[in-house]
């Protein structure tokens, strides 16, 4: 595995369009949302419950994180592992994270059985992901650079030469700049700044 494989991940940046899968009169509406925390997840599910107030089930799965991933699957009243698990299986199949998939079911009067439910929820989740725009992003690390104003040119030269992203900056006699770079550059960037006299470089969590 190359270095570039270790510091990228796939996700979506905007919600997918609604998709619909029908099976024996039951309707399964699928949605994909970009998320980074559980509060956002609760908001999306709450909105869908308002939008589909007459539905029977609002099943979902999500995965958050890049290096340390956290996931959950919810059957919302369907038989155990017949809804949330197949939805999460599609998240794994498409290898995406920071994502929420919700499948809303309207019962059509005909029972599908556990096998039929697994298939229907899987297909609805698959359609939602196929309808989403999946993008690849880098896993970035952030540094706080602290230095005297007289060393401004040295710092800015490194930032420019290595195309580092400036997140925020405070330019006074004692200056601070928060920068970001992809993870594979972490060791090199740390060494560059540490080689500059009177410049402090600390990795920070975001």
GIRA-V901734 format. One line per field, one symbol per residue. ss: DSSP state (h for helix, s for strand, l for the rest). phi: phi as a letter, one per 30 degrees, with the letter a starting at -180 (. if undefined). A space follows every 50 residues. Layout:
# GIRA-V901734
ss->???
phi->???
This chain:
# GIRA-V901734
ss->llhhhhlsssssllllllsssssllssssssssslllhhhhhhhhhhhhh hlllllsssssssslllllssssslllllllllhhhhhhhhhhllsllss ssssssllllllhhhhhhhhhhhhhhhhhhlllssssslssssssssshh hhhhhhhhhhhlllsssssslllssssssssshhhhhhhhhhhhllllss ssssll
phi->.deddcbbacabcbddddbbbcbhidcbccbbbdbbaddddedddddddd dcdcdcbbcabbbbjccccbbabbdhjdeeicbdddddededddhcbhbb cbbcccdcjcdciddddedddddddddddddcccbcbcdcccbcccaded ceddddddeddchddddaabcbdccbbcbbbdedcedddedddddcdibc bbdbcc
